[in-house]
């Protein structure tokens, strides 16, 4: 078992299944920089290990992930200059000025890393439960398959709470369909596990108390397949979607995301690169109740 600060990594079935657990339950598995870097290291470890056939990604505690870490003490400390700063904030464009800084940092740690995990040379399986917010969707969508507990709710509230046009890895139209994507982003409403299964975003829905056992059983079925067969099935589907424009659409949406940031940084006196709470937008820190899509 490899030791990390923000995640857990273990293997099962003589190494055939690797399991990565987001391990910041006190912060609802919010994605600070340290967690994302460790996650990349764990995926790379699983990819390099020829014994591994399937990688499971899950979250500790009450939910899969609440998205980007927007303000915990750990997140603030790793961003601030000084001995506690995470080294990636002084590289990857982190020393550049203006919008270039934000664009390069987000490219490397919110976009390109997610795309790299999507293209991992293993079959990946997201095990979702509780709430999956915004950038939590990105991590889940990077996986080949998704299973969800019956209590899971999927939502992206960055439009209604931050004035943003979606997250950096903009899989929404591909996962929800175009009109549902617009609805969910414009309202901040959620869909439940059954609806996610109905539209094809989720492969299986399991009772919460059977989640771990049944996810492992599902992973074991996939792990029995010859590795070359599994990889070429993955690649056949991924390349088909790319030929439909998936990759170029992601890149274009990332550019619009940066324009959205630049707009707010310009209109806010303090340069804050998202909308401030006000009459039109809810305060994300107050976390008001969400509404289910299709219900008033």
TASULJO-V103961 format. One record per backbone hydrogen bond with DSSP energy under -1.0 kcal/mol. CO is the residue of the C=O (numbers start at 1). NH is the residue of the N-H. If there is no record, write none. Layout:
# TASULJO-V103961
CO/NH
CO/NH
This chain:
# TASULJO-V103961
6/23
8/21
10/19
12/17
13/16
16/53
16/54
17/12
18/56
19/10
20/58
21/8
22/60
24/27
24/29
25/28
27/30
28/66
30/32
31/69
32/36
33/37
34/38
35/39
36/40
37/41
38/42
39/43
40/44
41/45
42/46
43/47
44/48
45/49
49/52
53/123
54/18
55/125
56/20
57/127
58/22
65/133
67/31
72/76
73/77
74/78
75/79
76/80
78/86
82/85
86/89
87/90
91/94
93/96
98/102
99/103
100/104
101/105
102/106
103/107
104/108
105/109
106/110
106/111
107/112
111/115
112/116
113/117
114/118
115/119
117/120
123/55
124/145
125/57
126/147
128/149
129/64
130/153
131/65
132/155
133/136
134/137
135/139
136/140
137/141
138/142
140/143
145/126
146/203
146/204
147/128
148/206
149/152
152/193
153/132
154/191
155/134
157/161
158/162
158/164
160/282
162/275
168/170
169/171
171/175
172/176
177/181
178/182
179/183
180/184
181/185
182/186
183/187
184/188
190/293
191/154
192/196
193/197
194/198
195/199
196/201
196/202
197/200
204/148
206/150
207/210
208/211
210/214
211/215
212/216
213/217
214/218
215/219
216/220
217/221
218/222
219/223
220/224
222/225
226/230
227/231
228/232
229/233
230/234
231/235
232/236
233/237
234/238
235/239
236/240
237/241
238/242
239/243
241/246
242/245
245/249
246/250
247/251
248/252
249/253
250/254
251/255
252/256
253/257
254/258
255/259
256/260
257/261
258/262
259/263
260/264
261/265
262/266
263/267
264/268
268/271
281/278
283/286
291/190
292/295
